[in-house]
Amino acid sequence: MKTSVSGHNTDNVVDFFTGQSYSELFNSRIIRLSPELDGLEMLYSNEASPDKLFSLKILCWALRANGEVVGLVPWLDDIVAATEIQDPLNGKWEGYYDPGIDEIFFESPIHKVVELETAAEYYDFQCENPNDVLQEVPDTIGTHAVLSDNGFHSITLTEVVSWRLHHDGTICGMLADPAKIENTPVLPGDDCLYPAQSREEFRYFFQHQIANKLKAEDPEALAAISTLVE
């Protein structure tokens, strides 16, 4: 049976920004996460360097309500499925990569699929509020949030402690409020954490390699930031 709103089939109701029907959006929402702990990566290319492949560490694997399992990566101002990345240079996904055995593959690892399906069946939460927290996983790849309120004339880099999955499928990168820290180390679920996306100054997520280059004022990293600003 199709879900309906005010007597109308939701397949006929389309989200203005994505072009997807609300039933498609509902079925593609994320319902369970599993951290990537073996160093698997995503490969991508862009128009600026057509002969090169770039790699980015996968943060975690996600199970969607429709049964699909995808790798997730912090990408610009969001966390997205590796297969759906987009950027100003027309970056596109080229596959998953296991650097330990130098192998490229295109389907989510079966052990992660089994883990996620089993966990989702075991933890069958009944939620009423879209903002209810289903799960919170630690950040294991050194993600930083970039904050700026003056057009990138100055920036603040803050480590992402964890990623919080809500009942509606949204995922928030959680930062620690220094004024509220009572215990260290700060762990997922701590009361001092708040979503990076709730800050007006929030601009992007970067993994630690880029964040460290920005801290060191590396010319190439700063040039990349300038490209995004433009």
Secondary structure, 3 states (H helix, E strand, C coil): CCCEECCEEHHHCECCCCCCEHHHHHHCCEEEEEECCCCCEEEEECCCCCCCCEEEECCEEEEECCCCEEEEEEECCEEEEHHHCCCCCCCEEEEEEECCCCEEECCCCHHHHHHHHHHHHHCCCCCCCCCCEEEEEECCCCCEEEECCCCCCCCEEEECCEEEEECCCCEEEEEECHHHCCCCCCCCCCCCEEEHHHCCCEEEEECHHHHHHHHCCCHHHHHHHHHHHC
